[in-house]
């Protein structure tokens, strides 16, 4: 029976390079899975926002998981802060504090879960019908 789930993981020490590293990892996995276009742009934007929030409001190391099933992509980012993330309705012309609003707007669903060692913030994206191969052996080799 063919595996219908693929998982990619990465860990980062945080810092200014963390969001770029995460985007490269996620972008490579999405490409390996045959996903393209605006869908990928949305997942990469959410990756940037969630990792940047983890770096700015949490503590290292930052962990990322990207899960692919035939119906969805789930992006999860972990940091060591127990502080709950909040949607911030800030100045619309401001340069900061809109990350979760962006994630909420472009994802199918998002949320967070706390645990003893910190929290996971996640976003789900419905895979477009015509996009993406069924996850299989080649995706599992990418990191999961």
C-alpha positions as semicolon CSV with decimal commas, in nm:
position;residue;x (nm);y (nm);z (nm)
1;X;0,000;0,000;0,000
2;X;0,137;0,342;-0,097
3;X;0,204;0,592;0,182
4;X;-0,041;0,883;0,153
5;X;0,141;1,107;0,399
6;X;0,477;1,279;0,378
7;X;0,654;1,476;0,649
8;X;0,950;1,712;0,634
9;X;1,118;1,843;0,949
10;X;1,383;2,102;1,016
11;X;1,536;2,271;1,319
12;X;1,697;2,614;1,330
13;X;1,895;2,798;1,596
14;X;1,681;3,102;1,517
15;X;1,821;3,438;1,424
16;X;1,788;3,648;1,111
17;X;1,849;3,356;0,874
18;X;1,577;3,127;1,016
19;X;1,287;3,243;0,795
20;X;1,496;3,214;0,477
21;X;1,617;2,866;0,570
22;X;1,261;2,760;0,644
23;X;1,132;2,900;0,312
24;X;1,403;2,710;0,121
25;X;1,321;2,385;0,301
26;X;0,945;2,423;0,254
27;X;0,982;2,538;-0,108
28;X;1,196;2,236;-0,196
29;X;0,946;1,996;-0,037
30;X;0,648;2,156;-0,211
31;X;0,833;2,136;-0,543
32;X;0,921;1,770;-0,481
33;X;0,552;1,707;-0,418
34;X;0,456;1,867;-0,751
35;X;0,290;2,174;-0,600
36;X;0,325;2,507;-0,782
37;X;0,187;2,856;-0,827
38;X;-0,008;3,077;-0,591
39;X;-0,067;2,786;-0,354
40;X;0,309;2,757;-0,295
41;X;0,338;3,135;-0,257
42;X;0,076;3,126;0,020
43;X;0,247;2,840;0,207
44;X;0,585;3,017;0,178
45;X;0,436;3,344;0,306
46;X;0,284;3,162;0,604
47;X;0,622;2,994;0,664
48;X;0,793;3,333;0,679
49;X;0,532;3,476;0,914
50;X;0,521;3,183;1,157
51;X;0,899;3,139;1,173
52;X;0,955;3,513;1,215
53;X;0,702;3,518;1,500
54;X;0,877;3,221;1,663
55;X;1,214;3,397;1,640
56;X;1,081;3,731;1,769
57;X;0,850;3,605;2,044
58;X;0,990;3,264;2,138
59;X;1,330;3,115;2,201
60;X;1,552;2,880;2,006
61;X;1,567;2,626;1,875
62;X;1,284;2,675;1,628
63;X;1,136;2,357;1,483
64;X;0,929;2,327;1,168
65;X;0,719;2,040;1,035
66;X;0,550;2,028;0,697
67;X;0,299;1,749;0,642
68;X;0,142;1,658;0,308
69;X;-0,164;1,441;0,266
70;X;-0,367;1,418;-0,055
71;X;-0,612;1,679;0,077
72;X;-0,396;1,923;0,272
73;X;-0,062;2,072;0,365
74;X;-0,011;2,140;0,736
75;X;0,269;2,374;0,842
76;X;0,368;2,365;1,210
77;X;0,628;2,585;1,383
78;X;0,745;2,528;1,742
79;X;0,918;2,767;1,979
80;X;0,989;2,752;2,351
81;X;0,754;3,031;2,460
82;X;0,433;2,944;2,643
83;X;0,277;3,278;2,547
84;X;-0,033;3,232;2,332
85;X;-0,023;3,399;1,990
86;X;-0,289;3,662;1,932
87;X;-0,437;3,819;1,623
88;X;-0,328;4,181;1,638
89;X;-0,550;4,438;1,470
90;X;-0,281;4,701;1,446
91;X;-0,227;5,009;1,235
92;X;-0,309;4,906;0,876
93;X;-0,019;5,120;0,753
94;X;0,224;4,985;1,012
95;X;0,513;4,760;0,918
96;X;0,468;4,505;1,200
97;X;0,216;4,296;1,391
98;X;0,016;4,161;1,098
99;X;0,172;3,814;1,064
100;X;-0,111;3,609;1,211
101;X;-0,372;3,818;1,029
102;X;-0,195;3,729;0,705
103;X;-0,178;3,360;0,800
104;X;-0,548;3,362;0,892
105;X;-0,637;3,523;0,559
106;X;-0,440;3,286;0,333
107;X;-0,483;2,954;0,515
108;X;-0,785;2,727;0,541
109;X;-0,741;2,713;0,918
110;X;-0,480;2,801;1,180
111;X;-0,429;2,765;1,552
112;X;-0,186;2,676;1,827
113;X;-0,128;2,417;2,095
114;X;0,083;2,460;2,407
115;X;0,291;2,190;2,571
116;X;0,543;2,179;2,855
117;X;0,830;2,278;2,627
118;X;0,657;2,563;2,443
119;X;0,395;2,584;2,170
120;X;0,320;2,479;1,815
121;X;0,154;2,731;1,584
122;X;0,005;2,571;1,274
123;X;-0,168;2,657;0,949
124;X;-0,355;2,424;0,712
125;X;-0,391;2,468;0,338
126;X;-0,626;2,268;0,114
127;X;-0,428;2,117;-0,174
128;X;-0,570;2,233;-0,509
129;X;-0,739;1,940;-0,689
130;X;-0,512;1,948;-0,995
131;X;-0,193;2,008;-0,796
132;X;0,051;1,773;-0,638
133;X;0,132;1,410;-0,663
134;X;0,030;1,167;-0,396
135;X;0,302;1,171;-0,133
136;X;0,520;0,866;-0,165
137;X;0,869;0,729;-0,127
138;X;1,040;1,026;-0,292
139;X;0,874;1,271;-0,052
140;X;0,963;1,061;0,250
141;X;1,327;1,077;0,147
142;X;1,310;1,458;0,164
143;X;1,321;1,452;0,539
144;X;1,048;1,248;0,694
